[in-house]
Amino acid sequence: MTDSLADVLDAAWRLLSDGAGDRRSPVHTPVVTSIGGDGAPDARVMVLRAADRATATLRFHTDARSPKCAALDGARVGVLAYDPAAAVQLRLAGTARVVTTGAEVDAIWATSTPFARRCYLAEAAPGTPLPAPGSGLPAWVEGRKPDEAELLPARPNFALLLVTVTAIDRLHLAQAGHRRARFAAKDGWAGAWVVP
Ligand SMILES: Cc1cc2nc3c(=O)[nH]c(=O)nc-3n(C[C@H](O)[C@H](O)[C@H](O)COP(=O)(O)O)c2cc1C
């Protein structure tokens, strides 16, 4: 346990960046929350692909056609993760943007596995009704790895969801006494202790 707010902030970003790189970490799959177009709260699990402290940015991947892209682009979002091993909850607030074109998206697309890219071959947008249970993928690619040429039509459906983090609320659970600290970009990330 540390009394240093700077150490707490360091540890929070380390948890995020380690979580992004570790499929077994619970921080790898945080909950991303938003307010839907109808004003109702919404939440979904997403894979955290990268966490960059220097730019205070989190990166997620998603289908550009999904309703959440329209709802999240330019909107305020929440990101929630809990790591039982560290006994740390992270509640992040930020602003989201959806990026579908440009060198960064192309480079990330190119290095994703064929199976990861196959999701974006779905014939209709996520959430489109189906007459029966199904993946939404065209029948020809069901159950097999697509090749590079077959993946070409999937590329326009791939989007980065980038979240610029504006605030972090970190709660550490401990038998001796819980500790909670809040940090905000507008305060230069100085942070402050609060009652847990
Ligand atoms: C473990 C796990 C990881 C997921 N990762 C992603 C992801 O990286 N990107 C994504 O768009 N959806 C991901 N999903 C699916 C979403 O939770 C959600 O069901 C889907 O994106 C549709 O959400 P929407 O209706 O808000 O657009 C994941 C779901 C689970 C259970």
The ligand as an SDF file (V2000), in Angstrom:
LIG
                    3D

 31 33  0  0  0  0  0  0  0  0999 V2000
  -15.2030  -11.3590  -23.7410 C   0  0  0  0  0  0  0  0  0  0  0  0
  -15.8830  -10.4590  -24.7400 C   0  0  0  0  0  0  0  0  0  0  0  0
  -15.1120   -9.6340  -25.5250 C   0  0  0  0  0  0  0  0  0  0  0  0
  -15.7280   -8.7960  -26.4540 C   0  0  0  0  0  0  0  0  0  0  0  0
  -14.9500   -7.9640  -27.2060 N   0  0  0  0  0  0  0  0  0  0  0  0
  -15.5350   -7.1130  -28.0730 C   0  0  0  0  0  0  0  0  0  0  0  0
  -14.7340   -6.1850  -28.8000 C   0  0  0  0  0  0  0  0  0  0  0  0
  -13.5070   -6.1260  -28.6670 O   0  0  0  0  0  0  0  0  0  0  0  0
  -15.3630   -5.3570  -29.6600 N   0  0  0  0  0  0  0  0  0  0  0  0
  -16.7170   -5.3770  -29.8250 C   0  0  0  0  0  0  0  0  0  0  0  0
  -17.2250   -4.5810  -30.6180 O   0  0  0  0  0  0  0  0  0  0  0  0
  -17.5120   -6.2310  -29.1510 N   0  0  0  0  0  0  0  0  0  0  0  0
  -16.9370   -7.1030  -28.2660 C   0  0  0  0  0  0  0  0  0  0  0  0
  -17.7140   -7.9820  -27.5620 N   0  0  0  0  0  0  0  0  0  0  0  0
  -19.1610   -8.0260  -27.8260 C   0  0  0  0  0  0  0  0  0  0  0  0
  -19.8540   -6.8600  -27.1150 C   0  0  0  0  0  0  0  0  0  0  0  0
  -19.9000   -7.0980  -25.7200 O   0  0  0  0  0  0  0  0  0  0  0  0
  -21.2630   -6.6170  -27.6370 C   0  0  0  0  0  0  0  0  0  0  0  0
  -22.0420   -7.7640  -27.4300 O   0  0  0  0  0  0  0  0  0  0  0  0
  -21.2820   -6.2830  -29.1160 C   0  0  0  0  0  0  0  0  0  0  0  0
  -20.1820   -5.4540  -29.4720 O   0  0  0  0  0  0  0  0  0  0  0  0
  -22.5650   -5.5350  -29.4820 C   0  0  0  0  0  0  0  0  0  0  0  0
  -22.6300   -4.3710  -28.6900 O   0  0  0  0  0  0  0  0  0  0  0  0
  -23.5340   -3.1080  -29.0800 P   0  0  0  0  0  0  0  0  0  0  0  0
  -24.9330   -3.6330  -29.2200 O   0  0  0  0  0  0  0  0  0  0  0  0
  -23.3700   -2.1680  -27.9520 O   0  0  0  0  0  0  0  0  0  0  0  0
  -22.9820   -2.5780  -30.3940 O   0  0  0  0  0  0  0  0  0  0  0  0
  -17.1320   -8.8100  -26.6130 C   0  0  0  0  0  0  0  0  0  0  0  0
  -17.9010   -9.6320  -25.7930 C   0  0  0  0  0  0  0  0  0  0  0  0
  -17.2890  -10.4520  -24.8910 C   0  0  0  0  0  0  0  0  0  0  0  0
  -18.1490  -11.3410  -24.0300 C   0  0  0  0  0  0  0  0  0  0  0  0
  1  2  1  0
  2  3  1  0
  2 30  2  0
  3  4  2  0
  4  5  1  0
  4 28  1  0
  5  6  2  0
  6  7  1  0
  6 13  1  0
  7  8  2  0
  7  9  1  0
  9 10  1  0
 10 11  2  0
 10 12  1  0
 12 13  2  0
 13 14  1  0
 14 15  1  0
 14 28  1  0
 15 16  1  0
 16 17  1  0
 16 18  1  0
 18 19  1  0
 18 20  1  0
 20 21  1  0
 20 22  1  0
 22 23  1  0
 23 24  1  0
 24 25  2  0
 24 26  1  0
 24 27  1  0
 28 29  2  0
 29 30  1  0
 30 31  1  0
M  END
$$$$
